[in-house]
Amino acid sequence: MEFLLLLFFLVALAVASAFGLTADTRDSADWKPTEEGRRWRSRAC
């Protein structure tokens, strides 16, 4: 039963990915925050 739940979860992820319903939220190795995919730029005071 656990195997079927895992399989269903993976299939649901694959279907969501195929329809573009997933998003990669990783920015990069330095983990700078982004706003709609654009990096924040710190401005000089």
C-alpha positions as CSV (number, residue, x, y, z in Angstrom):
1,M,0.0,0.0,0.0
2,E,2.8,2.4,0.8
3,F,4.4,1.7,-2.5
4,L,1.2,2.6,-4.3
5,L,1.0,5.9,-2.4
6,L,4.6,6.7,-3.3
7,L,3.9,5.8,-6.9
8,F,0.8,8.0,-7.0
9,F,2.7,10.9,-5.5
10,L,5.5,10.6,-8.1
11,V,3.0,10.3,-10.9
12,A,1.1,13.4,-9.6
13,L,4.4,15.4,-9.5
14,A,5.2,14.3,-13.1
15,V,1.8,15.3,-14.3
16,A,2.0,18.7,-12.6
17,S,5.4,19.2,-14.0
18,A,4.2,18.4,-17.5
19,F,1.5,21.0,-17.2
20,G,3.9,23.6,-15.9
21,L,2.4,23.7,-12.4
22,T,5.7,23.3,-10.6
23,A,8.4,25.9,-10.0
24,D,12.1,25.6,-9.2
25,T,12.6,27.9,-6.2
26,R,16.3,27.4,-5.9
27,D,18.2,30.6,-6.8
28,S,21.8,29.4,-6.7
29,A,24.5,28.4,-4.4
30,D,24.5,31.7,-2.6
31,W,20.7,31.6,-1.9
32,K,20.0,35.2,-2.7
33,P,16.3,36.1,-2.6
34,T,14.5,36.7,-5.8
35,E,11.3,38.5,-6.7
36,E,9.5,36.7,-9.6
37,G,12.7,35.2,-10.7
38,R,14.7,38.5,-10.6
39,R,17.4,38.9,-8.0
40,W,17.2,41.7,-5.4
41,R,19.8,44.3,-5.8
42,S,21.1,46.0,-2.7
43,R,21.3,49.7,-3.3
44,A,23.9,52.0,-1.7
45,C,22.4,54.4,0.9
